[in-house]
Amino acid sequence: MPKAHLHTHLESTSRHATIRELGGEPPLQDRPFTGFREFADQRATVRALLRDRRHFRRIAEEFCQDEAAQGVRYAEVTFTAAAHGERLGDPDMPLEAVLEGLAVGAERHGIHTRVILDHSRRRSVDRLWRSFELATRYPQVIAVGLAGDESYPAAPFAEVLRAAREAGLHLVHHAGETAGPAGVREALTVGHAERIGHGIRVLEDPALVAELRGRRVPLEACPSSDVLLGLVPSLAEHPLPRLVEAGLTVTVNTDGETSLAAEYQRARETFGCGDAELASPARASVEGSFAPAWWKAQVSAEIEQWLSG
């Protein structure tokens, strides 16, 4: 089924074989994490393996190949460029290398990609300014957003986020994942969010649900990731069906923790979704993307062809 992928972190999509070749051990998790910090620390060990331009180019090109093989026609991949630049003492190289790899991968595998630069809420406002500056210099970067531990508020970053909006960048924040609806409201107000990463806690606030539904703000649901982080006890107990029943615009994504084809297959098996039900989040992923209108029309037509085929 043709679809878009809106919420996946590039570093987390690294192939296990690539991780081994770079001298690391793949993160094989056979139980839910004890908390967000354990999850973040494990992913940090993978990010630390990326040390030069070749590494960043490689994971970007491999990302394109793997996504295209699953029917993904367009992906907005999240990348923590400023953190890598700071770690390696070269502010531009990580992003430039990723963009080079994405360009090669797009041409070879027939997939369109764009980049979202994320910023950990735990990190400094100055680093977010650096992400903003990078985003304004590379047209392939279409958005910036806050991620990480939601116990850190968005308010300190208000000035940067306002500047990003005024510069024409899109804004997409993780919220309603490890914390409640108040964080989603802050993402919408202080953060000017156009989509909400995760958002599984919004059902706790009926007024917020009504607002999101009325404004058609897409949620980037990542069911398997939520289970891995211990945010829901099992896939069967994930609120995905209730989010859809509430009339919200819901997309299905991976967070980089699985393949998108596998996530759709789990939705089919766990929630009894037929083709029509699976096409709904696929349509939402296309419409909720920041892709050009002509591309949206083309892939939407392909989804309808898939349904009738």
C-alpha positions as CSV (number, residue, x, y, z in Angstrom):
1,M,0.0,0.0,0.0
2,P,1.4,3.4,-0.9
3,K,1.9,5.6,2.1
4,A,3.9,8.4,3.8
5,H,6.0,8.0,6.9
6,L,5.9,11.1,9.1
7,H,7.5,10.1,12.4
8,T,10.8,8.2,12.4
9,H,14.2,9.0,13.8
10,L,17.0,8.4,11.3
11,E,19.6,7.1,13.8
12,S,17.1,4.6,15.1
13,T,16.5,3.2,11.6
14,S,20.2,2.1,11.3
15,R,20.4,-1.5,10.1
16,H,21.7,-4.0,12.6
17,A,24.4,-5.1,10.1
18,T,25.5,-1.4,9.7
19,I,25.7,-1.0,13.5
20,R,27.9,-4.0,13.8
21,E,30.2,-2.8,11.0
22,L,30.6,0.5,12.8
23,G,31.7,-1.4,16.0
24,G,28.5,-1.5,18.0
25,E,25.9,-3.9,19.1
26,P,22.3,-3.6,17.8
27,P,19.8,-2.6,20.5
28,L,17.8,-5.8,20.9
29,Q,15.1,-5.1,23.5
30,D,13.1,-8.1,24.7
31,R,11.2,-6.2,27.4
32,P,9.7,-2.7,27.8
33,F,12.1,-0.1,29.0
34,T,12.0,1.0,32.6
35,G,11.5,4.6,31.6
36,F,12.3,7.2,28.9
37,R,15.8,7.7,30.2
38,E,16.8,4.1,29.7
39,F,15.4,4.3,26.2
40,A,17.2,7.5,25.4
41,D,20.5,6.2,26.8
42,Q,20.4,3.1,24.6
43,R,19.7,5.1,21.5
44,A,22.6,7.4,22.4
45,T,25.0,4.5,22.1
46,V,23.9,4.0,18.5
47,R,24.2,7.7,17.7
48,A,27.8,7.7,19.1
49,L,28.8,5.2,16.4
50,L,28.3,7.8,13.7
51,R,31.6,9.5,13.4
52,D,32.3,10.7,9.9
53,R,30.6,11.8,6.6
54,R,30.5,8.2,5.2
55,H,28.5,6.9,8.2
56,F,25.8,9.6,7.9
57,R,25.6,9.2,4.2
58,R,25.3,5.4,4.5
59,I,22.5,5.3,7.0
60,A,20.5,7.9,5.0
61,E,20.9,6.0,1.7
62,E,20.0,2.7,3.4
63,F,17.0,4.4,5.0
64,C,15.7,5.3,1.5
65,Q,16.1,1.7,0.3
66,D,14.4,0.2,3.3
67,E,11.5,2.6,3.2
68,A,10.9,2.3,-0.5
69,A,10.8,-1.5,-0.2
70,Q,7.7,-1.1,2.1
71,G,5.7,1.1,-0.2
72,V,6.7,4.3,1.5
73,R,6.5,7.0,-1.2
74,Y,7.5,9.9,0.9
75,A,9.2,10.2,4.3
76,E,9.8,13.1,6.6
77,V,12.7,11.8,8.6
78,T,13.8,13.3,11.9
79,F,17.5,14.0,12.6
80,T,19.3,15.5,15.5
81,A,21.8,17.5,13.4
82,A,22.9,20.1,15.9
83,A,23.8,17.5,18.6
84,H,25.9,15.5,16.1
85,G,27.6,18.7,14.9
86,E,28.4,19.7,18.5
87,R,29.7,16.2,19.3
88,L,32.0,16.1,16.3
89,G,33.1,19.7,16.2
90,D,31.7,20.3,12.7
91,P,28.3,22.0,12.7
92,D,27.4,21.4,9.1
93,M,28.9,18.0,8.2
94,P,26.3,15.6,9.7
95,L,23.3,17.3,8.1
96,E,25.1,17.8,4.8
97,A,26.1,14.1,4.7
98,V,22.6,13.0,5.5
99,L,21.2,15.1,2.8
100,E,23.7,13.7,0.3
101,G,22.7,10.2,1.3
102,L,19.0,10.9,1.0
103,A,19.5,12.5,-2.4
104,V,21.3,9.4,-3.7
105,G,18.8,7.1,-2.1
106,A,15.8,9.0,-3.5
107,E,17.2,8.8,-7.0
108,R,18.1,5.1,-6.8
109,H,14.9,3.9,-5.0
110,G,12.2,6.3,-6.2
111,I,11.2,7.8,-2.9
112,H,10.8,11.5,-1.9
113,T,12.3,12.6,1.5
114,R,12.5,15.7,3.6
115,V,14.1,16.3,7.0
116,I,12.8,17.5,10.4
117,L,15.4,18.7,12.8
118,D,14.5,17.8,16.4
119,H,15.8,19.2,19.7
120,S,15.8,17.6,23.1
121,R,13.8,19.6,25.6
122,R,16.7,18.9,28.1
123,R,19.2,20.8,26.0
124,S,19.9,24.5,25.7
125,V,18.0,27.2,23.9
126,D,21.3,28.0,22.1
127,R,21.4,24.6,20.5
128,L,17.9,25.0,19.2
129,W,19.0,28.3,17.7
130,R,21.7,26.4,15.9
131,S,19.1,23.9,14.6
132,F,17.0,26.8,13.4
133,E,20.0,28.3,11.6
134,L,20.8,25.0,9.9
135,A,17.2,24.6,8.8
136,T,17.1,28.0,7.2
137,R,20.2,27.2,5.1
138,Y,19.1,23.8,3.7
139,P,15.8,23.8,1.8
140,Q,15.5,20.0,2.2
141,V,14.8,20.8,5.9
142,I,11.1,21.6,6.2
143,A,10.5,21.6,10.0
144,V,11.9,21.8,13.5
145,G,10.5,20.4,16.7
146,L,10.9,19.6,20.3
147,A,11.4,16.0,21.4
148,G,12.5,14.1,24.5
149,D,11.5,14.2,28.1
150,E,8.2,16.1,28.4
151,S,8.8,17.1,32.0
152,Y,10.9,19.9,30.5
153,P,8.5,22.6,29.2
154,A,8.4,24.2,25.8
155,A,8.1,27.7,27.1
156,P,11.9,28.4,27.2
157,F,12.1,27.8,23.5
158,A,9.2,30.1,22.6
159,E,11.3,32.8,20.9
160,V,13.1,30.3,18.6
161,L,9.9,28.5,17.7
162,R,8.3,31.8,16.8
163,A,11.2,32.7,14.6
164,A,11.0,29.3,12.9
165,R,7.3,29.9,12.1
166,E,8.0,33.4,10.8
167,A,10.8,32.0,8.6
168,G,8.3,29.6,7.0
169,L,9.4,26.4,8.7
170,H,6.9,23.9,9.9
171,L,6.6,22.9,13.5
172,V,6.1,19.4,14.8
173,H,6.6,18.5,18.5
174,H,6.6,15.3,20.5
175,A,3.8,15.7,23.1
176,G,1.2,13.7,24.9
177,E,3.5,10.7,25.0
178,T,5.2,10.5,28.4
179,A,3.1,13.4,29.8
180,G,-0.6,14.4,29.7
181,P,-2.7,16.8,27.7
182,A,-1.2,19.9,29.1
183,G,1.9,19.3,27.1
184,V,-0.1,19.0,23.9
185,R,-1.8,22.3,24.6
186,E,1.6,23.9,25.2
187,A,2.8,22.4,21.9
188,L,-0.2,24.0,20.1
189,T,0.1,27.4,21.7
190,V,3.7,28.1,22.6
191,G,5.0,25.7,19.9
192,H,2.6,26.5,17.1
193,A,2.5,22.7,16.4
194,E,1.0,21.6,13.0
195,R,1.2,17.9,14.0
196,I,1.6,16.2,17.3
197,G,4.2,13.4,17.7
198,H,2.6,10.5,19.5
199,G,-0.3,12.3,21.3
200,I,-1.7,9.1,22.9
201,R,-2.7,11.0,26.1
202,V,-5.1,13.4,24.4
203,L,-8.1,11.3,25.2
204,E,-7.8,12.4,28.8
205,D,-9.1,15.8,27.9
206,P,-12.3,15.9,25.9
207,A,-12.0,19.6,25.2
208,L,-8.6,19.0,23.7
209,V,-9.9,16.2,21.6
210,A,-12.6,18.5,20.2
211,E,-10.0,21.1,19.4
212,L,-7.7,18.7,17.6
213,R,-10.6,17.2,15.7
214,G,-11.9,20.6,14.7
215,R,-8.5,21.9,13.6
216,R,-7.7,18.5,12.0
217,V,-4.3,18.4,13.6
218,P,-2.7,15.0,12.8
219,L,-1.4,12.7,15.5
220,E,1.7,10.7,14.7
221,A,0.8,7.4,16.4
222,C,3.7,5.0,17.0
223,P,2.0,2.0,18.6
224,S,5.0,-0.5,18.9
225,S,7.2,2.3,20.2
226,D,4.7,3.1,22.9
227,V,4.7,-0.5,24.0
228,L,8.5,-0.7,24.0
229,L,8.7,2.5,26.2
230,G,6.2,0.9,28.6
231,L,3.6,3.7,28.0
232,V,0.9,1.1,27.3
233,P,0.9,-2.5,28.6
234,S,0.5,-4.2,25.2
235,L,-0.4,-3.5,21.6
236,A,-3.9,-4.7,22.1
237,E,-4.4,-2.0,24.8
238,H,-3.0,0.8,22.6
239,P,-5.5,3.7,22.2
240,L,-5.1,3.8,18.4
241,P,-8.6,2.5,17.7
242,R,-10.1,4.9,20.3
243,L,-8.2,7.9,18.8
244,V,-9.7,7.0,15.4
245,E,-13.2,6.5,16.9
246,A,-12.9,10.0,18.5
247,G,-12.7,11.4,15.0
248,L,-9.1,12.5,15.2
249,T,-6.7,12.6,12.3
250,V,-4.4,9.6,13.0
251,T,-1.4,8.5,11.1
252,V,0.6,5.3,11.7
253,N,4.4,5.6,12.2
254,T,7.3,3.7,13.7
255,D,9.5,6.1,15.7
256,G,12.3,4.2,14.1
257,E,11.6,1.1,16.3
258,T,10.2,-1.2,13.6
259,S,9.3,-1.2,9.9
260,L,6.2,0.7,8.7
261,A,5.0,-2.3,6.8
262,A,5.2,-4.4,10.0
263,E,3.3,-1.7,12.0
264,Y,0.5,-1.7,9.5
265,Q,0.4,-5.5,9.6
266,R,0.2,-5.4,13.4
267,A,-2.7,-3.0,13.2
268,R,-4.4,-5.5,10.9
269,E,-3.8,-8.5,13.1
270,T,-4.3,-6.8,16.5
271,F,-7.2,-4.5,15.8
272,G,-8.9,-6.5,13.0
273,C,-8.4,-3.8,10.4
274,G,-9.4,-4.5,6.9
275,D,-8.0,-2.8,3.8
276,A,-10.4,0.1,4.1
277,E,-9.4,0.7,7.8
278,L,-5.7,0.5,6.9
279,A,-6.1,2.9,4.0
280,S,-7.5,5.6,6.4
281,P,-4.2,6.3,8.2
282,A,-2.4,5.9,4.9
283,R,-4.5,8.7,3.5
284,A,-4.0,10.8,6.6
285,S,-0.3,10.4,6.4
286,V,-0.3,11.8,2.9
287,E,-2.7,14.6,3.7
288,G,-0.9,15.5,6.9
289,S,2.5,15.6,5.3
290,F,4.3,18.7,4.2
291,A,4.7,17.4,0.7
292,P,3.7,19.4,-2.4
293,A,0.0,19.3,-3.4
294,W,0.8,17.6,-6.7
295,W,2.5,14.8,-4.8
296,K,-0.3,14.4,-2.4
297,A,-2.8,14.1,-5.2
298,Q,-0.7,11.5,-7.0
299,V,-0.1,9.2,-4.0
300,S,-3.8,9.6,-2.8
301,A,-4.8,8.3,-6.2
302,E,-2.4,5.4,-5.8
303,I,-3.9,4.5,-2.5
304,E,-7.4,4.3,-4.1
305,Q,-6.0,2.1,-6.9
306,W,-4.5,-0.2,-4.2
307,L,-7.9,-0.4,-2.6
308,S,-9.8,-1.3,-5.7
309,G,-7.1,-3.7,-7.0
